[in-house]
Amino acid sequence: MYGLFVLLSVLGVAAIPAATFTYALGMVISFALHRRWTFAHTGNPRSAVIRFVVANLGGYAINVAILWVFVTELRMPQIVVQLVALAVVAALLFVVMRAWVFRPAR
């Protein structure tokens, strides 16, 4: 998704709309892949998807906040800022996914 963000940025799309589009697209793909391969989750998929959406809304909010501060307020290049934001949010979401979203069945 970062490559698509870069392409949108080069085409002149502002940071937050580009991030919103790529984040939404990434979420659609991410649930199935994380559930099946990353975490091998066998629990209730319905409750997992609700937790997944909640976790990703939090990740999205953090991502947008980072972009807003560093791109909008501090005028840093959005491609660089998004790369850093992506690393921060991905690390946080991995922990949340493992501990809460796709936690092992009890």
C-alpha positions in Angstrom: 0.0 0.0 0.0 2.9 2.3 0.6 3.8 2.2 -3.1 0.2 3.3 -4.0 0.6 6.1 -1.4 3.8 7.2 -3.1 2.1 7.1 -6.6 -0.9 9.1 -5.3 1.5 11.6 -3.7 3.5 12.0 -6.9 0.2 12.6 -8.7 -0.6 15.5 -6.3 -3.0 13.9 -3.9 -2.7 15.4 -0.4 -1.3 13.3 2.4 -4.4 12.6 4.4 -6.7 11.7 1.4 -4.0 9.5 0.0 -3.5 7.8 3.4 -7.3 7.4 3.8 -7.6 5.6 0.5 -4.6 3.3 0.9 -5.5 2.6 4.6 -9.1 1.5 3.7 -7.9 -0.6 0.8 -5.2 -2.2 3.0 -7.8 -3.0 5.7 -9.9 -5.0 3.3 -6.9 -7.2 2.3 -5.3 -7.3 5.7 -8.0 -9.0 7.7 -8.0 -12.2 5.7 -4.3 -12.4 5.4 -3.6 -11.7 9.1 -6.3 -14.0 10.3 -5.2 -16.9 8.2 -1.4 -16.6 7.8 0.1 -14.2 10.3 -1.9 -15.3 13.4 -3.5 -18.6 12.3 -6.6 -17.5 14.2 -9.3 -20.2 14.6 -11.6 -18.2 16.9 -14.9 -16.5 16.0 -14.3 -14.5 12.9 -17.3 -12.2 13.6 -15.9 -10.9 16.9 -12.4 -10.8 15.4 -13.6 -8.5 12.6 -15.2 -6.1 15.0 -12.0 -6.0 17.1 -10.0 -5.6 13.8 -12.0 -2.6 12.7 -11.7 -1.0 16.1 -7.9 -1.5 16.2 -7.5 -0.2 12.7 -9.6 2.9 13.4 -7.1 3.6 16.2 -4.2 3.0 13.9 -5.8 5.2 11.3 -6.2 8.0 13.8 -2.6 7.8 14.8 -1.5 7.7 11.2 -3.6 10.8 10.3 -2.3 12.6 13.5 1.3 12.0 12.4 0.6 13.2 8.9 -1.3 16.3 10.1 1.5 17.3 12.5 4.5 16.6 10.3 3.1 17.4 6.8 0.4 20.0 7.4 1.9 21.8 10.4 5.7 21.3 9.9 5.7 21.1 6.1 7.7 17.9 5.9 7.5 15.7 2.7 4.5 13.5 2.9 6.2 10.4 1.3 8.9 10.4 4.0 6.5 11.1 6.9 4.1 8.3 5.7 7.0 5.8 5.7 7.8 6.6 9.3 4.1 6.7 10.3 3.6 3.3 8.6 6.4 1.8 10.6 5.1 3.2 13.9 1.4 2.2 13.2 2.4 -1.3 11.9 4.4 -2.0 15.0 1.6 -0.9 17.3 -1.1 -2.7 15.4 0.9 -5.9 15.3 1.0 -5.9 19.1 -2.7 -5.1 19.3 -3.6 -7.8 16.7 -1.6 -10.5 18.5 -2.8 -9.6 22.0 -6.5 -8.6 21.3 -7.8 -9.0 17.8 -6.5 -12.5 16.9 -5.8 -13.7 20.4 -5.7 -17.5 20.8 -8.9 -19.2 21.9 -9.1 -19.9 25.6 
